[in-house]
């Protein structure tokens, strides 16, 4: 099996004993029965060298380092790796070794492009191991779950200690501020956790995506949405959406909240139904159940409480989350029959899109609602690790028209 990772967002984190976590761009890793081969620079090899003793003692596996000089294209070192694969292959002479790879990670550096081209010509059988690796990483151990919890701790404190006070101050003092400015301020707080009153080292954290702020009748519930240069709109009957994602030691978390300003009865009712549906989705994520029940639970609430809003309900209740922000194999939709296991983590995200109020003002006539939380499935209980950012309507609905 080979793992060749790039440097632009596809994480290839290896934990070097006693040294913390490092990323290894432009590094080729090949795992065979009795050896692990690394093709990399001298600097990376010096970090990996400490693994030799522990790998041999724990697993009886040799760590083989192939050190590439800057001027070397690495082809001779690649040939040496291929020779080792053939030497350990126990199949018949007429059969080619089976070589597993991650199909969706296209190489982008020169070294990895060269590797991919050579791999096509060595006569191995190729098989995509993406799903197999995903199965291995479905269930997170205690250390990985702690990383998720720390990421979630940062995310919800960014909401509680940065976003909410800022919004309240702007609205109370009737100031003007753009969505993009709010995004920048929140991103700075995530990158420097002390600004969010969180004691995490900045070098261990990052954003999942630029924080999202939306208001004024233009809403996009996708994580790829952007914060535009329009001013925050907070007149009566307006809706403000905020989504924040952060990660700690490469494990992701996500949270989204909706804030209602002098809400209309329709907005209040829709929000209460969404909240109930969101909590229903979380409540049914239990070991042994099907993933599909999360969306079905949400849909059942909407069918009972507000059937006219069914066309506006998002088609999914979220996805798995962990080393990837979106573990698409664990999409919380109505058709996913995979089984929930203890130790799985989900971004439970549910919303109503393109709702219409009776208003002539385009800034508040069209509105959307969104709620998202990071959820860990336990043996006995499901833990909402972003749950300390409250979402009851009394906590998110503001009234500024009182005399």
Secondary structure as GFF3:
##gff-version 3
##sequence-region A 1 403
A	DSSP	beta_strand	2	5	.	.	.	ID=ss1
A	DSSP	beta_strand	13	16	.	.	.	ID=ss2
A	DSSP	beta_strand	20	23	.	.	.	ID=ss3
A	DSSP	beta_strand	27	31	.	.	.	ID=ss4
A	DSSP	beta_strand	35	40	.	.	.	ID=ss5
A	DSSP	alpha_helix	42	48	.	.	.	ID=ss6
A	DSSP	alpha_helix	51	59	.	.	.	ID=ss7
A	DSSP	beta_strand	62	67	.	.	.	ID=ss8
A	DSSP	alpha_helix	75	88	.	.	.	ID=ss9
A	DSSP	beta_strand	98	101	.	.	.	ID=ss10
A	DSSP	alpha_helix	110	120	.	.	.	ID=ss11
A	DSSP	beta_strand	125	128	.	.	.	ID=ss12
A	DSSP	alpha_helix	130	138	.	.	.	ID=ss13
A	DSSP	alpha_helix	142	158	.	.	.	ID=ss14
A	DSSP	pi_helix	159	163	.	.	.	ID=ss15
A	DSSP	alpha_helix	164	172	.	.	.	ID=ss16
A	DSSP	alpha_helix	179	191	.	.	.	ID=ss17
A	DSSP	three_ten_helix	193	196	.	.	.	ID=ss18
A	DSSP	three_ten_helix	202	204	.	.	.	ID=ss19
A	DSSP	beta_strand	205	207	.	.	.	ID=ss20
A	DSSP	beta_strand	212	214	.	.	.	ID=ss21
A	DSSP	beta_strand	238	248	.	.	.	ID=ss22
A	DSSP	beta_strand	251	261	.	.	.	ID=ss23
A	DSSP	alpha_helix	265	283	.	.	.	ID=ss24
A	DSSP	alpha_helix	292	305	.	.	.	ID=ss25
A	DSSP	three_ten_helix	307	312	.	.	.	ID=ss26
A	DSSP	beta_strand	318	320	.	.	.	ID=ss27
A	DSSP	three_ten_helix	328	330	.	.	.	ID=ss28
A	DSSP	beta_strand	345	356	.	.	.	ID=ss29
A	DSSP	alpha_helix	362	365	.	.	.	ID=ss30
A	DSSP	beta_strand	366	377	.	.	.	ID=ss31
A	DSSP	beta_strand	382	384	.	.	.	ID=ss32
A	DSSP	alpha_helix	393	396	.	.	.	ID=ss33
A	DSSP	beta_strand	397	398	.	.	.	ID=ss34
###
